[in-house]
Amino acid sequence: MALLRALGIPCRFHGFTIGKRLQRGVIPEAIYPLVPQSIIHSWVEVLYEDQWLNLEGFILDPLQRSFPDRSSLCAFGVGTETLQAPSVDWRGESTYIQQTGINHDCGVFDDPDTFYTTHSQLSRFARFVIQRFYPALDEPQC
């Protein structure tokens, strides 16, 4: 965002949550059952030709090779209907790779700090443990 703003390109931070199934294969199976059902995620939006566009990137080559016959996938950090033919060239349109995994829109913010001041991934118990025993790791709670 700092680079975009330094170039005079208006931008904002868009926060949302994704379903945990989108992270299956990324999160080790041993701890997968402990992961919350919704995981905080975000992307940056830029104002281009009077329209806010979502910019999200992800390297898909290994997944495309692993799932050559799949057009849609919601796992391994990806939630897309266009796995084998994603939009990779700038066309002046939003770019998504996790859109099918979104389960809650938290809205837009001027910067990441504002978002994380009001949104947190921690449960009350986890927050208590961190505040009590690991205060340097403390993060805001929504």
Secondary structure in CASP SS format (residue, H / E / C, confidence):
PFRMAT SS
TARGET T0000
AUTHOR 0000-0000-0000
METHOD secondary structure of the structure
MODEL  1
M C 1.00
A H 1.00
L H 1.00
L H 1.00
R H 1.00
A H 1.00
L C 1.00
G C 1.00
I C 1.00
P C 1.00
C E 1.00
R E 1.00
F E 1.00
H E 1.00
G E 1.00
F E 1.00
T E 1.00
I E 1.00
G E 1.00
K H 1.00
R H 1.00
L H 1.00
Q H 1.00
R E 1.00
G C 1.00
V C 1.00
I E 1.00
P C 1.00
E C 1.00
A C 1.00
I C 1.00
Y H 1.00
P H 1.00
L H 1.00
V C 1.00
P C 1.00
Q C 1.00
S E 1.00
I E 1.00
I E 1.00
H E 1.00
S E 1.00
W E 1.00
V E 1.00
E E 1.00
V E 1.00
L E 1.00
Y E 1.00
E C 1.00
D C 1.00
Q E 1.00
W E 1.00
L E 1.00
N E 1.00
L E 1.00
E C 1.00
G C 1.00
F C 1.00
I C 1.00
L C 1.00
D H 1.00
P H 1.00
L H 1.00
Q H 1.00
R H 1.00
S H 1.00
F C 1.00
P C 1.00
D C 1.00
R C 1.00
S C 1.00
S C 1.00
L E 1.00
C E 1.00
A E 1.00
F C 1.00
G C 1.00
V E 1.00
G E 1.00
T E 1.00
E C 1.00
T C 1.00
L C 1.00
Q C 1.00
A C 1.00
P C 1.00
S C 1.00
V C 1.00
D C 1.00
W C 1.00
R C 1.00
G C 1.00
E C 1.00
S C 1.00
T C 1.00
Y C 1.00
I C 1.00
Q C 1.00
Q H 1.00
T H 1.00
G H 1.00
I E 1.00
N E 1.00
H E 1.00
D E 1.00
C E 1.00
G E 1.00
V E 1.00
F E 1.00
D C 1.00
D C 1.00
P H 1.00
D H 1.00
T H 1.00
F H 1.00
Y H 1.00
T H 1.00
T H 1.00
H C 1.00
S C 1.00
Q C 1.00
L C 1.00
S C 1.00
R H 1.00
F H 1.00
A H 1.00
R H 1.00
F H 1.00
V H 1.00
I H 1.00
Q H 1.00
R H 1.00
F H 1.00
Y C 1.00
P H 1.00
A H 1.00
L H 1.00
D C 1.00
E C 1.00
P C 1.00
Q C 1.00
C C 1.00
END
